[in-house]
Amino acid sequence: MSAPLLEARQLSLDIGGKTVVDRLNLNLQPGERLAILGRNGAGKSTLLSTLAGLRPPQAGAVLLDGEDCTLLPPRQAALRRAWLGQFQNDPFGSTVLETALTGRHPHLGRWAWESKRDAELARGALQALGLAGMETRQVHTLSGGERQRLAIATLLTQAATLYLLDEPLSHLDLNHQMAVLELFAGTARDCGAGVVMVLHDPALAHRFCDRALLVYGDGRCEQGTVDTILTAKTLSELYGYGLRQIEDRGQRCFIPE
Amino acid sequence: MPTRRRAFLILAALCLLALASFALALTAGSLRVPPAEILAALFGRGAGAGAGEMVVELRLPRALAGFACGGLLALAGALMQVLLRNPLADPYVLGISGGAGVGAMFAMILGLPLLAVDGLAFAGALAAMFLVFGLAHGDGSWTQTRLLLTGVIVAAGCGALIALMLSLADERKLHGMLFWLMGDLGQTFSWWPALLALGGALLCAMPFARELNLLSRGLMQAQALGVAVDRLRYAIYLLASLATAASVTTAGSIGFVGLVIPHLVRLAIGNDQRLLLPASVLAGGSLLVLADTAARTVIAPQQLPVGVLTALIGVPVFLFLLSRQPK
């Protein structure tokens, strides 16, 4: 069997001197979708950016396609994994198409300019996110949800095999939340991409992911298939708030008590 | 959609602008010389012809130095704006010109020759650069805010030292000192170091232009897309600082070129650094050549410091840009 897309070995993370993740082992195979859930400040985003190789772990290692990501040149890493951050800011003006084209950077040589094919890829990604026809708009004229979809389109343009998404649904309306989750489910199913996403809705995590990782913020982490781990009992403990579980046609829903 | 073709056309147009600015700089002045004679002198055919040669000998080096300084400042400004991810940054915001000013004022107070003034100015600029870098990098965080604050404080300190030296200086020396501080091409020692620095800086920056585009969108984003962010930021800081130092050493602290030119160019052609950097160099160089030509002809035979003119042009343009910025 080939190396997993993503593997964490004995990974430990500190935030401000406090250990939030302690000796975590994790691996993700092609086509797998993993949800990360936890309270605010539990270290979900820190974990995700560490998995992306954007910050060094306190201990342990992260492997992309079996290679230690601290040893990979940044460009090589960018060809393997795409990372969606929580915040997009644009101090300088830029058009929607230019922004989407930035995803092609790791694929282009130092002196190369974006080709027609790159532009087609970017347009395709914009269309997939419902942004067709907005190519020449300035990014600062977009709404929060549109800006978020543009960030996701940029990610698709990057065409990596592993997607690490930090709250991909923020600012999105219900319709686009479902569209984005369907999109990544399709990418995982059809292209064998791996998807790791930080989510705040356990019901959506149950519906759109294979496995879930619960981050408690005190070093403890639990993982398992969504059916076994996303239950009223574990989630009530995770969020520190009582939840009731309702099953409907194979889908789970959690209601605060 | 950024294309090579568009970039080429825009740069070609700006090259024409640069040539036109040189033509004006060579022909304008108190001594009227027919353009044919100037051309003959330029291409070495009017051997010993007098007026033409004299004009070329006097005006060409000054125009070349002006072009180099304008280009260096515009390039450094564009780089600083990306480094600090702040559209209001300029080459002087991190105290480079303050350091150079302290060095130059000190040399002038001591009555040292022009070469020593340049040398001490350059040393002062380097000292300020390393001071800001060391202080901002101290705890390893090296964030934009920390860098900006450190730079502003060091610049303020240099400003105080300069004011102190001005107040202690001999009145006969004061005129030269003020001219240096406002930026003046009349005291330029030689033109080729700045031009060489300009060529070198542009050559160093261009291979990284697309990475700079990403850097301007955020450190983590850039890193996720495959940019070696830390190394790139050190390199830009060093490059922008050295470019600024080369310019202030040559012509004193000429204001506003470094702030306004990258903005104007960005407004006209967008924010793609692959085009923005060379276009800023050409536009900044041309503007300074034109401003300097005005500075020495408007109330001739009296000369104005060119920095005053660029600021007089720069302030209203900048306020206009600021007022029409979205949000």
Interface residues (C-beta under 8 A of the other chain):
Chain A: S49 A52 L54 P73 P74 R75 Q76 A77 A78 L79 A82 W83 G85 F87 Q88 N89 D90 P91 F92 G93 S94 T95 L97 E98 T99 L101 T102 G103 H105 P106 L108 R110 W111 W113 E114 A119 Q138 H140 T141 Q158
Chain B: M1 P2 T3 R4 Q81 R85 N86 P87 P207 R210 E211 N213 L214 S216 R217 G218 M220 Q221 Q223 A224 L225 G226 V227 A228 V229 R266 G270 N271 D272 R274 P326 K327
